[in-house]
Amino acid sequence: MARCLARARFIIGAWVVLLALAIALPASAQRNPDGSVNPTASAVKEQQLLDALQSGGSISGRVSIPDQKSANLIHPAGRDWRQFHEVTLRWIGAIAVLGMLIILVAFYLIRGQVKLESGYSGRRIVRFNAFERFVHWMTATCFIILALSGLNITFGKPLLMPLLGEGAFAAWAQWAKYAHNYLSFPFAIGVFCVLLMWIGGNIPNKVDVEWLKRGGGIVGHDHPPAYRFNAGQKMIYWIVVIGGTAVAISGYLLMFPFYATGIEGMQLAQTVHAIIAVLFVAAMLGHIYIGTIGMEGAFEAMGEGTVDVNWAKEHHALWLEQEMARTGPNESQRQPMATPAE
Amino acid sequence: MKTFLLACVAAVVIATVAGFALNAVQKPAEQAYSTTGVRL
């Protein structure tokens, strides 16, 4: 009996010692050296995890793979970023792109095509040389593919995946992403060439103020004079140069993850990239509209390289004067309509 | 039209060169994020 009591005392005593040790363990054992909560600690308390999340801190553990960033179990900023790209960005993109499409359709129905009021003269003048058109089309075709593949990243899952099915959408999205990554290089080169090629004609001046005051000849039937590029074209130029540079830089930060920035920088780069890109798409829809169905004779400038002299007189009178002064009226007007400047 | 086609060809050529360059610089995720002990 006495031996049984002694054994019981020993067992109870051992449990008391173990319990005392567990209580006495310092709180630092549940924290990483950097102060964040370690969820793999043996006695982490739920309240500690909640407190860490409330204060914006991260919850990290330990991993054995080379990428130590994967030890981060929960990072509250990631929730804000997910909310942005799953909800906020879709609203911004939908409003920008659909809003612009609605405006353009309404404008076309109300105003109609801007006609060449004096009609075709049959005499042509070179508007863009072959290299300028080459750079424009290289940048433009890349932009269209970049825009479609980029919009697929934002809108593909809710809009396309239900139509295509998961397997087909995955294959399409993968190839779209390859195209997005690789075509960014000729696009960036194109934007750089555009910057150098046309900066001389795109510095804002007083003529632009007058052009804007008179509605640019698009609202109403006025024909305010302009040099080679009017205020509207200058806006497009600077949108392409500044917007293109911004999407290129933010895009390359995403393409080379964690080379130049941490996770917060990556999230910021994605946010900047996405917002500028959808606004860029909306602006380019306006550019495509006015360069095609919006204005009679406009597409020929970039399609063939030449425009009708009457078109130049109506929309770029000051530029026409400069060209005629430079080359002489016979030189600049000699090209017949059927001879594109290839 | 000739200029447009030439621009498209140039874009594809530059993109292809960029693709090879990128693949030379970066490893696929399954290699970049695994230990040396993992056999793939």
Interface residues (C-beta under 8 A of the other chain):
Chain A: S64 I65 P66 D67 S70 A130 R133 F134 V135 H136 W137 M138 T141 C142 Y178 A179 N181 Y182 L183 S184 F185 P186 F187 I189 M255 F256 G305 E342
Chain B: K2 T3 F4 L6 A7 C8 A10 A11 I14 A15 T16 V17 A18 G19 L22 Q26 A32 Y33 S34 T35
